[in-house]
């Protein structure tokens, strides 16, 4: 099988979700070795998951390694090039479903011994600490905007190169991981910082269809927020950054 952008986005997003939702499962499910590890463990695990996903996507044919429909939309508006949307976004959502399914398999014995349906859902999708539609929407909007701004700034430093005060391109995946870690630590306490529709939608679909013991609702009433808010935030920040000739 030849590397392709679709394959890179698919497998890269699968790795992102497997490791990202995997760390959540390790912390919140009963009788795991990492139970009650806390927020620092979760945010660090997600940061490393992003790094691993980016390297995977790049190796398998997607050098842009978006892994996130919001990033794809943000760069489409920034660059006024919408050609990647129909290839990248389906691959990312499917990768999210696959990654979440593997998390279910990995932690299979722990679903039955975990009583809280909310904890089980948290291993797949995000949810608000305080349910309030407008503040929840704004939290995802702002956090995603910071993601786009940070990625563009890192990319700009890569372009100008180390000789001109920039950074070597090989450091990009590590820095994007650190960016996501920072967003999680600083902005993630309100909604769980989805900042990625594929990260939320794909696993929420998996939660809906998988035979998880006593799983409860998939909370689709909230589920539109981590889809719409990141996409809108990315589009607006992409348009604003275009004004600065990035």
PyMOL commands that set and color helices and strands:
alter all, ss='L'
color gray80, all
select helices_A, chain A and resi 5-28+39-59+69-79+85-106+108-112+117-122+133-160+162-164+169-187+197-209+220-223+225-242
alter helices_A, ss='H'
color red, helices_A
deselect
rebuild
show_as cartoon
